[in-house]
Amino acid sequence: MTKYIALLRGINVSGQKLIKMDALRSSLDKLGYENIQTYIQSGNIVFESHETDQKKLEGQIHNNIEDTFGFDVPVIVRSKEEWTEIFSNNPFIIDRNEEITKLYVTILAEEPGEENFKVLQDFHSGPEEFVKVGLNLYLFYVNGAGKSKLDHNTIERKLKVKGTSRNWKTTSKLMEMLDAPTL
């Protein structure tokens, strides 16, 4: 069995695409996943599966949510090993030890084109900072994320790639959950 994390984009936000976590866990149980756990209401699922094709897992979870709840929800799946890489490679922690309350990571569904990354760089005039490492965009919101023009929708629009963002507290908690022994 492999441990995975599934990240759902845009559920339980502003009264839209409401899904109760117990109902979500029950629906995923029917797919044969094991040790299913959720963290907060924003669509963070830790689970185990014999399936090794992450795109297949993304499709299964997406279709399950659409069939069960009637919502088209983007899903990104990462293995425990990939999440460990995400967690361990934040340049704003490694190189500068920035305050974690101002750190986010956007997990991209696919590699953006170089020209699109340049569009994002050209759009951005600060004070936020970002660094792309693989399929992850690490963000440092100097003045907090709430007032920034560099929000998640802008990032997706400029990169022309789907993704989902998590603050560093959530990122850390998910790492903790993945590291916990299986019952």
Buried (B, 14 or more C-beta within 10 A) or exposed (E): EBBBBBBBBBBBEEEEBEBEBEEBBEBBEEBEBBEBBBBEBBBBBBBBBEBEEBEEBBEBBBEBBEEBBEBEBBBBBBBBEBBBBBBEBBBBBEEEEBEBEBBBBBBBBEEBEEEBBEBBEEEBEEEBBBBBEEBBBBBBBEEEBEEBEBBBEBBBBBBBBBBBBBBBEBBBBBBEBBEEEEE
